[in-house]
Amino acid sequence: MQHDAQDLVTLFNKTFLTTENTELAGGNKEPLYQPATRDNPTHRILFTHDYFASALHEVAHWCVAGQARRQQVDYGYWYEPDGRTQEQQHLFEQVEVRPQAFEWIFANACRYRFRISADNLMTGNSASDTFKDNIFKEVQTISCTGLPARAQRFTDALAQYYGCNSPLEGFTRQYLD
């Protein structure tokens, strides 16, 4: 199955451009969320180059962010670049559980291989077992309680496009190892 990031752009923009005044766009050197301004009246989710996984990940962050966060550049979050200490990596993993759980669900809806992003390659810190466990637990919880509205709308659009009948099923902890 082909996985073209432009398909995600089309699906996202068809689903949210009018209702949420938010567009997805690729080709950026680094991912970035830009709230609407006077010069650019549309909120923009910019993902890295044309990477399919980057698009899913950035949409996941958008789906997690509440209204106030969506008014701030990069949702007002801190970010330490690659080369984080163990303590910084631990903090990163704590805030990444829910977005990566959403990303896994989106990937499942696309029939696309999800890979955890520890985002700290320079120091060799891969995703901890605790991080993997927490992402899996979050997906299990979401599978029981349901997705928030925006995440559900995107999951539905992806599942319909990619022909996935059960995007909230089939998750196993072993998949993350």
PyMOL CGO cylinders between C-alpha atoms (Angstrom):
from pymol import cmd
from pymol.cgo import CYLINDER

trace = [
    CYLINDER, 0.00, 0.00, 0.00, 1.27, 3.45, -0.90, 0.3, 1, 1, 1, 1, 1, 1,
    CYLINDER, 1.27, 3.45, -0.90, 1.61, 5.99, 1.88, 0.3, 1, 1, 1, 1, 1, 1,
    CYLINDER, 1.61, 5.99, 1.88, 2.02, 9.47, 0.46, 0.3, 1, 1, 1, 1, 1, 1,
    CYLINDER, 2.02, 9.47, 0.46, 2.11, 12.40, 2.87, 0.3, 1, 1, 1, 1, 1, 1,
    CYLINDER, 2.11, 12.40, 2.87, 0.20, 14.48, 0.33, 0.3, 1, 1, 1, 1, 1, 1,
    CYLINDER, 0.20, 14.48, 0.33, -2.79, 12.19, 0.89, 0.3, 1, 1, 1, 1, 1, 1,
    CYLINDER, -2.79, 12.19, 0.89, -2.68, 13.10, 4.58, 0.3, 1, 1, 1, 1, 1, 1,
    CYLINDER, -2.68, 13.10, 4.58, -2.55, 16.78, 3.68, 0.3, 1, 1, 1, 1, 1, 1,
    CYLINDER, -2.55, 16.78, 3.68, -5.59, 16.40, 1.45, 0.3, 1, 1, 1, 1, 1, 1,
    CYLINDER, -5.59, 16.40, 1.45, -7.55, 14.40, 4.04, 0.3, 1, 1, 1, 1, 1, 1,
    CYLINDER, -7.55, 14.40, 4.04, -6.68, 16.71, 6.92, 0.3, 1, 1, 1, 1, 1, 1,
    CYLINDER, -6.68, 16.71, 6.92, -7.42, 19.89, 5.01, 0.3, 1, 1, 1, 1, 1, 1,
    CYLINDER, -7.42, 19.89, 5.01, -10.71, 18.49, 3.69, 0.3, 1, 1, 1, 1, 1, 1,
    CYLINDER, -10.71, 18.49, 3.69, -11.68, 17.57, 7.27, 0.3, 1, 1, 1, 1, 1, 1,
    CYLINDER, -11.68, 17.57, 7.27, -10.45, 20.62, 9.22, 0.3, 1, 1, 1, 1, 1, 1,
    CYLINDER, -10.45, 20.62, 9.22, -9.60, 23.62, 7.04, 0.3, 1, 1, 1, 1, 1, 1,
    CYLINDER, -9.60, 23.62, 7.04, -13.11, 25.03, 7.08, 0.3, 1, 1, 1, 1, 1, 1,
    CYLINDER, -13.11, 25.03, 7.08, -14.29, 23.84, 10.50, 0.3, 1, 1, 1, 1, 1, 1,
    CYLINDER, -14.29, 23.84, 10.50, -11.08, 24.50, 12.48, 0.3, 1, 1, 1, 1, 1, 1,
    CYLINDER, -11.08, 24.50, 12.48, -9.35, 27.06, 10.23, 0.3, 1, 1, 1, 1, 1, 1,
    CYLINDER, -9.35, 27.06, 10.23, -6.31, 24.77, 10.33, 0.3, 1, 1, 1, 1, 1, 1,
    CYLINDER, -6.31, 24.77, 10.33, -4.24, 23.37, 7.50, 0.3, 1, 1, 1, 1, 1, 1,
    CYLINDER, -4.24, 23.37, 7.50, -1.58, 20.69, 7.30, 0.3, 1, 1, 1, 1, 1, 1,
    CYLINDER, -1.58, 20.69, 7.30, 1.48, 21.33, 5.12, 0.3, 1, 1, 1, 1, 1, 1,
    CYLINDER, 1.48, 21.33, 5.12, 4.73, 19.49, 4.50, 0.3, 1, 1, 1, 1, 1, 1,
    CYLINDER, 4.73, 19.49, 4.50, 8.12, 20.53, 3.26, 0.3, 1, 1, 1, 1, 1, 1,
    CYLINDER, 8.12, 20.53, 3.26, 9.34, 22.14, 6.47, 0.3, 1, 1, 1, 1, 1, 1,
    CYLINDER, 9.34, 22.14, 6.47, 12.88, 21.52, 7.71, 0.3, 1, 1, 1, 1, 1, 1,
    CYLINDER, 12.88, 21.52, 7.71, 11.56, 21.12, 11.28, 0.3, 1, 1, 1, 1, 1, 1,
    CYLINDER, 11.56, 21.12, 11.28, 8.01, 20.47, 12.46, 0.3, 1, 1, 1, 1, 1, 1,
    CYLINDER, 8.01, 20.47, 12.46, 6.19, 23.55, 13.72, 0.3, 1, 1, 1, 1, 1, 1,
    CYLINDER, 6.19, 23.55, 13.72, 2.70, 24.66, 14.66, 0.3, 1, 1, 1, 1, 1, 1,
    CYLINDER, 2.70, 24.66, 14.66, 1.88, 28.27, 13.79, 0.3, 1, 1, 1, 1, 1, 1,
    CYLINDER, 1.88, 28.27, 13.79, -1.34, 29.80, 15.03, 0.3, 1, 1, 1, 1, 1, 1,
    CYLINDER, -1.34, 29.80, 15.03, -3.19, 32.18, 12.74, 0.3, 1, 1, 1, 1, 1, 1,
    CYLINDER, -3.19, 32.18, 12.74, -1.90, 35.74, 12.55, 0.3, 1, 1, 1, 1, 1, 1,
    CYLINDER, -1.90, 35.74, 12.55, -3.02, 38.90, 10.80, 0.3, 1, 1, 1, 1, 1, 1,
    CYLINDER, -3.02, 38.90, 10.80, -0.63, 38.08, 7.94, 0.3, 1, 1, 1, 1, 1, 1,
    CYLINDER, -0.63, 38.08, 7.94, -1.60, 34.41, 7.77, 0.3, 1, 1, 1, 1, 1, 1,
    CYLINDER, -1.60, 34.41, 7.77, -5.22, 33.95, 8.93, 0.3, 1, 1, 1, 1, 1, 1,
    CYLINDER, -5.22, 33.95, 8.93, -5.02, 30.13, 8.94, 0.3, 1, 1, 1, 1, 1, 1,
    CYLINDER, -5.02, 30.13, 8.94, -3.49, 27.99, 11.70, 0.3, 1, 1, 1, 1, 1, 1,
    CYLINDER, -3.49, 27.99, 11.70, -0.77, 25.81, 10.18, 0.3, 1, 1, 1, 1, 1, 1,
    CYLINDER, -0.77, 25.81, 10.18, 0.62, 22.42, 11.17, 0.3, 1, 1, 1, 1, 1, 1,
    CYLINDER, 0.62, 22.42, 11.17, 3.96, 22.09, 9.39, 0.3, 1, 1, 1, 1, 1, 1,
    CYLINDER, 3.96, 22.09, 9.39, 5.57, 18.67, 9.23, 0.3, 1, 1, 1, 1, 1, 1,
    CYLINDER, 5.57, 18.67, 9.23, 9.08, 17.66, 8.27, 0.3, 1, 1, 1, 1, 1, 1,
    CYLINDER, 9.08, 17.66, 8.27, 9.83, 17.39, 4.57, 0.3, 1, 1, 1, 1, 1, 1,
    CYLINDER, 9.83, 17.39, 4.57, 7.33, 14.97, 3.06, 0.3, 1, 1, 1, 1, 1, 1,
    CYLINDER, 7.33, 14.97, 3.06, 7.53, 12.36, 5.81, 0.3, 1, 1, 1, 1, 1, 1,
    CYLINDER, 7.53, 12.36, 5.81, 4.29, 10.48, 6.34, 0.3, 1, 1, 1, 1, 1, 1,
    CYLINDER, 4.29, 10.48, 6.34, 5.12, 9.67, 9.98, 0.3, 1, 1, 1, 1, 1, 1,
    CYLINDER, 5.12, 9.67, 9.98, 5.97, 13.30, 10.71, 0.3, 1, 1, 1, 1, 1, 1,
    CYLINDER, 5.97, 13.30, 10.71, 2.57, 14.39, 9.41, 0.3, 1, 1, 1, 1, 1, 1,
    CYLINDER, 2.57, 14.39, 9.41, 0.78, 11.83, 11.61, 0.3, 1, 1, 1, 1, 1, 1,
    CYLINDER, 0.78, 11.83, 11.61, 2.85, 12.87, 14.62, 0.3, 1, 1, 1, 1, 1, 1,
    CYLINDER, 2.85, 12.87, 14.62, 2.21, 16.59, 14.20, 0.3, 1, 1, 1, 1, 1, 1,
    CYLINDER, 2.21, 16.59, 14.20, -1.53, 16.05, 13.73, 0.3, 1, 1, 1, 1, 1, 1,
    CYLINDER, -1.53, 16.05, 13.73, -1.49, 13.98, 16.91, 0.3, 1, 1, 1, 1, 1, 1,
    CYLINDER, -1.49, 13.98, 16.91, 0.01, 16.93, 18.81, 0.3, 1, 1, 1, 1, 1, 1,
    CYLINDER, 0.01, 16.93, 18.81, -2.68, 19.20, 17.36, 0.3, 1, 1, 1, 1, 1, 1,
    CYLINDER, -2.68, 19.20, 17.36, -5.38, 16.77, 18.47, 0.3, 1, 1, 1, 1, 1, 1,
    CYLINDER, -5.38, 16.77, 18.47, -3.99, 16.73, 22.02, 0.3, 1, 1, 1, 1, 1, 1,
    CYLINDER, -3.99, 16.73, 22.02, -3.66, 20.52, 22.29, 0.3, 1, 1, 1, 1, 1, 1,
    CYLINDER, -3.66, 20.52, 22.29, -6.60, 22.38, 23.78, 0.3, 1, 1, 1, 1, 1, 1,
    CYLINDER, -6.60, 22.38, 23.78, -7.98, 25.68, 22.52, 0.3, 1, 1, 1, 1, 1, 1,
    CYLINDER, -7.98, 25.68, 22.52, -5.57, 27.86, 24.54, 0.3, 1, 1, 1, 1, 1, 1,
    CYLINDER, -5.57, 27.86, 24.54, -2.52, 25.83, 23.44, 0.3, 1, 1, 1, 1, 1, 1,
    CYLINDER, -2.52, 25.83, 23.44, -3.59, 26.12, 19.79, 0.3, 1, 1, 1, 1, 1, 1,
    CYLINDER, -3.59, 26.12, 19.79, -3.19, 29.91, 20.09, 0.3, 1, 1, 1, 1, 1, 1,
    CYLINDER, -3.19, 29.91, 20.09, 0.56, 29.58, 20.81, 0.3, 1, 1, 1, 1, 1, 1,
    CYLINDER, 0.56, 29.58, 20.81, 3.50, 28.79, 18.55, 0.3, 1, 1, 1, 1, 1, 1,
    CYLINDER, 3.50, 28.79, 18.55, 4.25, 25.08, 18.96, 0.3, 1, 1, 1, 1, 1, 1,
    CYLINDER, 4.25, 25.08, 18.96, 1.41, 24.99, 21.49, 0.3, 1, 1, 1, 1, 1, 1,
    CYLINDER, 1.41, 24.99, 21.49, 3.65, 26.76, 24.00, 0.3, 1, 1, 1, 1, 1, 1,
    CYLINDER, 3.65, 26.76, 24.00, 5.55, 23.56, 24.74, 0.3, 1, 1, 1, 1, 1, 1,
    CYLINDER, 5.55, 23.56, 24.74, 9.22, 23.42, 25.65, 0.3, 1, 1, 1, 1, 1, 1,
    CYLINDER, 9.22, 23.42, 25.65, 11.48, 21.43, 23.41, 0.3, 1, 1, 1, 1, 1, 1,
    CYLINDER, 11.48, 21.43, 23.41, 15.02, 20.27, 24.00, 0.3, 1, 1, 1, 1, 1, 1,
    CYLINDER, 15.02, 20.27, 24.00, 16.69, 19.19, 20.78, 0.3, 1, 1, 1, 1, 1, 1,
    CYLINDER, 16.69, 19.19, 20.78, 18.46, 15.90, 20.17, 0.3, 1, 1, 1, 1, 1, 1,
    CYLINDER, 18.46, 15.90, 20.17, 21.17, 15.29, 22.77, 0.3, 1, 1, 1, 1, 1, 1,
    CYLINDER, 21.17, 15.29, 22.77, 18.95, 15.46, 25.85, 0.3, 1, 1, 1, 1, 1, 1,
    CYLINDER, 18.95, 15.46, 25.85, 20.14, 14.22, 29.24, 0.3, 1, 1, 1, 1, 1, 1,
    CYLINDER, 20.14, 14.22, 29.24, 18.44, 11.21, 30.84, 0.3, 1, 1, 1, 1, 1, 1,
    CYLINDER, 18.44, 11.21, 30.84, 16.35, 13.57, 33.00, 0.3, 1, 1, 1, 1, 1, 1,
    CYLINDER, 16.35, 13.57, 33.00, 15.31, 15.66, 29.99, 0.3, 1, 1, 1, 1, 1, 1,
    CYLINDER, 15.31, 15.66, 29.99, 14.51, 12.45, 28.11, 0.3, 1, 1, 1, 1, 1, 1,
    CYLINDER, 14.51, 12.45, 28.11, 12.31, 11.28, 30.97, 0.3, 1, 1, 1, 1, 1, 1,
    CYLINDER, 12.31, 11.28, 30.97, 10.36, 14.57, 30.85, 0.3, 1, 1, 1, 1, 1, 1,
    CYLINDER, 10.36, 14.57, 30.85, 10.06, 14.26, 27.07, 0.3, 1, 1, 1, 1, 1, 1,
    CYLINDER, 10.06, 14.26, 27.07, 8.63, 10.77, 27.40, 0.3, 1, 1, 1, 1, 1, 1,
    CYLINDER, 8.63, 10.77, 27.40, 6.06, 11.93, 29.96, 0.3, 1, 1, 1, 1, 1, 1,
    CYLINDER, 6.06, 11.93, 29.96, 4.59, 14.58, 27.64, 0.3, 1, 1, 1, 1, 1, 1,
    CYLINDER, 4.59, 14.58, 27.64, 4.78, 12.39, 24.54, 0.3, 1, 1, 1, 1, 1, 1,
    CYLINDER, 4.78, 12.39, 24.54, 2.62, 9.48, 25.74, 0.3, 1, 1, 1, 1, 1, 1,
    CYLINDER, 2.62, 9.48, 25.74, -0.75, 10.80, 24.56, 0.3, 1, 1, 1, 1, 1, 1,
    CYLINDER, -0.75, 10.80, 24.56, 0.44, 12.26, 21.23, 0.3, 1, 1, 1, 1, 1, 1,
    CYLINDER, 0.44, 12.26, 21.23, 2.24, 9.03, 20.38, 0.3, 1, 1, 1, 1, 1, 1,
    CYLINDER, 2.24, 9.03, 20.38, -0.81, 6.99, 21.36, 0.3, 1, 1, 1, 1, 1, 1,
    CYLINDER, -0.81, 6.99, 21.36, -2.88, 9.09, 18.95, 0.3, 1, 1, 1, 1, 1, 1,
    CYLINDER, -2.88, 9.09, 18.95, -0.19, 8.69, 16.30, 0.3, 1, 1, 1, 1, 1, 1,
    CYLINDER, -0.19, 8.69, 16.30, -0.27, 4.92, 16.71, 0.3, 1, 1, 1, 1, 1, 1,
    CYLINDER, -0.27, 4.92, 16.71, -4.05, 4.93, 16.27, 0.3, 1, 1, 1, 1, 1, 1,
    CYLINDER, -4.05, 4.93, 16.27, -3.74, 7.14, 13.18, 0.3, 1, 1, 1, 1, 1, 1,
    CYLINDER, -3.74, 7.14, 13.18, -1.05, 4.85, 11.77, 0.3, 1, 1, 1, 1, 1, 1,
    CYLINDER, -1.05, 4.85, 11.77, -3.26, 1.84, 12.44, 0.3, 1, 1, 1, 1, 1, 1,
    CYLINDER, -3.26, 1.84, 12.44, -6.12, 3.54, 10.58, 0.3, 1, 1, 1, 1, 1, 1,
    CYLINDER, -6.12, 3.54, 10.58, -3.74, 4.03, 7.63, 0.3, 1, 1, 1, 1, 1, 1,
    CYLINDER, -3.74, 4.03, 7.63, -2.34, 0.52, 7.80, 0.3, 1, 1, 1, 1, 1, 1,
    CYLINDER, -2.34, 0.52, 7.80, 1.05, 2.13, 8.32, 0.3, 1, 1, 1, 1, 1, 1,
    CYLINDER, 1.05, 2.13, 8.32, 3.88, 0.91, 10.54, 0.3, 1, 1, 1, 1, 1, 1,
    CYLINDER, 3.88, 0.91, 10.54, 4.02, 3.00, 13.72, 0.3, 1, 1, 1, 1, 1, 1,
    CYLINDER, 4.02, 3.00, 13.72, 7.42, 3.59, 15.27, 0.3, 1, 1, 1, 1, 1, 1,
    CYLINDER, 7.42, 3.59, 15.27, 7.88, 5.23, 18.63, 0.3, 1, 1, 1, 1, 1, 1,
    CYLINDER, 7.88, 5.23, 18.63, 9.86, 8.42, 18.48, 0.3, 1, 1, 1, 1, 1, 1,
    CYLINDER, 9.86, 8.42, 18.48, 12.29, 8.80, 21.37, 0.3, 1, 1, 1, 1, 1, 1,
    CYLINDER, 12.29, 8.80, 21.37, 13.69, 11.74, 19.40, 0.3, 1, 1, 1, 1, 1, 1,
    CYLINDER, 13.69, 11.74, 19.40, 17.11, 11.56, 21.03, 0.3, 1, 1, 1, 1, 1, 1,
    CYLINDER, 17.11, 11.56, 21.03, 19.42, 9.77, 18.62, 0.3, 1, 1, 1, 1, 1, 1,
    CYLINDER, 19.42, 9.77, 18.62, 22.67, 11.59, 19.42, 0.3, 1, 1, 1, 1, 1, 1,
    CYLINDER, 22.67, 11.59, 19.42, 22.88, 10.17, 22.93, 0.3, 1, 1, 1, 1, 1, 1,
    CYLINDER, 22.88, 10.17, 22.93, 21.65, 6.74, 21.91, 0.3, 1, 1, 1, 1, 1, 1,
    CYLINDER, 21.65, 6.74, 21.91, 18.63, 6.99, 24.20, 0.3, 1, 1, 1, 1, 1, 1,
    CYLINDER, 18.63, 6.99, 24.20, 15.95, 4.82, 22.71, 0.3, 1, 1, 1, 1, 1, 1,
    CYLINDER, 15.95, 4.82, 22.71, 12.40, 4.62, 23.98, 0.3, 1, 1, 1, 1, 1, 1,
    CYLINDER, 12.40, 4.62, 23.98, 12.34, 3.23, 27.50, 0.3, 1, 1, 1, 1, 1, 1,
    CYLINDER, 12.34, 3.23, 27.50, 10.21, 0.22, 28.39, 0.3, 1, 1, 1, 1, 1, 1,
    CYLINDER, 10.21, 0.22, 28.39, 8.20, 2.49, 30.68, 0.3, 1, 1, 1, 1, 1, 1,
    CYLINDER, 8.20, 2.49, 30.68, 7.50, 4.83, 27.74, 0.3, 1, 1, 1, 1, 1, 1,
    CYLINDER, 7.50, 4.83, 27.74, 6.40, 1.90, 25.60, 0.3, 1, 1, 1, 1, 1, 1,
    CYLINDER, 6.40, 1.90, 25.60, 4.22, 0.55, 28.41, 0.3, 1, 1, 1, 1, 1, 1,
    CYLINDER, 4.22, 0.55, 28.41, 2.60, 3.95, 28.93, 0.3, 1, 1, 1, 1, 1, 1,
    CYLINDER, 2.60, 3.95, 28.93, 1.85, 4.43, 25.23, 0.3, 1, 1, 1, 1, 1, 1,
    CYLINDER, 1.85, 4.43, 25.23, 0.30, 0.97, 25.08, 0.3, 1, 1, 1, 1, 1, 1,
    CYLINDER, 0.30, 0.97, 25.08, -1.79, 1.64, 28.21, 0.3, 1, 1, 1, 1, 1, 1,
    CYLINDER, -1.79, 1.64, 28.21, -2.97, 4.95, 26.73, 0.3, 1, 1, 1, 1, 1, 1,
    CYLINDER, -2.97, 4.95, 26.73, -4.04, 3.24, 23.51, 0.3, 1, 1, 1, 1, 1, 1,
    CYLINDER, -4.04, 3.24, 23.51, -5.90, 0.61, 25.56, 0.3, 1, 1, 1, 1, 1, 1,
    CYLINDER, -5.90, 0.61, 25.56, -7.69, 3.34, 27.51, 0.3, 1, 1, 1, 1, 1, 1,
    CYLINDER, -7.69, 3.34, 27.51, -8.62, 5.23, 24.34, 0.3, 1, 1, 1, 1, 1, 1,
    CYLINDER, -8.62, 5.23, 24.34, -9.88, 1.99, 22.76, 0.3, 1, 1, 1, 1, 1, 1,
    CYLINDER, -9.88, 1.99, 22.76, -12.29, 1.64, 25.70, 0.3, 1, 1, 1, 1, 1, 1,
    CYLINDER, -12.29, 1.64, 25.70, -13.30, 5.28, 26.22, 0.3, 1, 1, 1, 1, 1, 1,
    CYLINDER, -13.30, 5.28, 26.22, -13.08, 6.62, 22.66, 0.3, 1, 1, 1, 1, 1, 1,
    CYLINDER, -13.08, 6.62, 22.66, -11.13, 9.39, 21.04, 0.3, 1, 1, 1, 1, 1, 1,
    CYLINDER, -11.13, 9.39, 21.04, -11.73, 13.10, 21.50, 0.3, 1, 1, 1, 1, 1, 1,
    CYLINDER, -11.73, 13.10, 21.50, -13.76, 14.66, 18.68, 0.3, 1, 1, 1, 1, 1, 1,
    CYLINDER, -13.76, 14.66, 18.68, -10.95, 16.00, 16.45, 0.3, 1, 1, 1, 1, 1, 1,
    CYLINDER, -10.95, 16.00, 16.45, -8.88, 12.83, 16.79, 0.3, 1, 1, 1, 1, 1, 1,
    CYLINDER, -8.88, 12.83, 16.79, -11.96, 10.74, 16.01, 0.3, 1, 1, 1, 1, 1, 1,
    CYLINDER, -11.96, 10.74, 16.01, -12.77, 12.79, 12.91, 0.3, 1, 1, 1, 1, 1, 1,
    CYLINDER, -12.77, 12.79, 12.91, -9.22, 12.36, 11.61, 0.3, 1, 1, 1, 1, 1, 1,
    CYLINDER, -9.22, 12.36, 11.61, -9.17, 8.65, 12.44, 0.3, 1, 1, 1, 1, 1, 1,
    CYLINDER, -9.17, 8.65, 12.44, -12.49, 8.22, 10.61, 0.3, 1, 1, 1, 1, 1, 1,
    CYLINDER, -12.49, 8.22, 10.61, -11.17, 10.04, 7.53, 0.3, 1, 1, 1, 1, 1, 1,
    CYLINDER, -11.17, 10.04, 7.53, -8.00, 7.93, 7.52, 0.3, 1, 1, 1, 1, 1, 1,
    CYLINDER, -8.00, 7.93, 7.52, -9.85, 4.65, 8.07, 0.3, 1, 1, 1, 1, 1, 1,
    CYLINDER, -9.85, 4.65, 8.07, -12.27, 5.38, 5.25, 0.3, 1, 1, 1, 1, 1, 1,
    CYLINDER, -12.27, 5.38, 5.25, -9.50, 6.37, 2.83, 0.3, 1, 1, 1, 1, 1, 1,
    CYLINDER, -9.50, 6.37, 2.83, -7.24, 3.41, 3.69, 0.3, 1, 1, 1, 1, 1, 1,
    CYLINDER, -7.24, 3.41, 3.69, -10.04, 0.86, 4.05, 0.3, 1, 1, 1, 1, 1, 1,
    CYLINDER, -10.04, 0.86, 4.05, -9.50, 0.08, 7.74, 0.3, 1, 1, 1, 1, 1, 1,
    CYLINDER, -9.50, 0.08, 7.74, -12.67, -1.23, 9.37, 0.3, 1, 1, 1, 1, 1, 1,
    CYLINDER, -12.67, -1.23, 9.37, -11.43, -1.26, 12.96, 0.3, 1, 1, 1, 1, 1, 1,
    CYLINDER, -11.43, -1.26, 12.96, -8.76, 1.39, 13.67, 0.3, 1, 1, 1, 1, 1, 1,
    CYLINDER, -8.76, 1.39, 13.67, -9.10, 1.00, 17.45, 0.3, 1, 1, 1, 1, 1, 1,
    CYLINDER, -9.10, 1.00, 17.45, -8.37, -2.72, 17.44, 0.3, 1, 1, 1, 1, 1, 1,
    CYLINDER, -8.37, -2.72, 17.44, -5.35, -4.97, 17.05, 0.3, 1, 1, 1, 1, 1, 1,
    CYLINDER, -5.35, -4.97, 17.05, -2.86, -3.24, 19.34, 0.3, 1, 1, 1, 1, 1, 1,
    CYLINDER, -2.86, -3.24, 19.34, -0.32, -5.35, 21.23, 0.3, 1, 1, 1, 1, 1, 1,
    CYLINDER, -0.32, -5.35, 21.23, 2.46, -4.31, 23.58, 0.3, 1, 1, 1, 1, 1, 1,
    CYLINDER, 2.46, -4.31, 23.58, 4.94, -6.54, 21.73, 0.3, 1, 1, 1, 1, 1, 1,
    CYLINDER, 4.94, -6.54, 21.73, 4.46, -4.44, 18.61, 0.3, 1, 1, 1, 1, 1, 1,
    CYLINDER, 4.46, -4.44, 18.61, 6.38, -1.62, 20.29, 0.3, 1, 1, 1, 1, 1, 1,
    CYLINDER, 6.38, -1.62, 20.29, 9.54, -3.68, 20.91, 0.3, 1, 1, 1, 1, 1, 1,
]
cmd.load_cgo(trace, "trace")
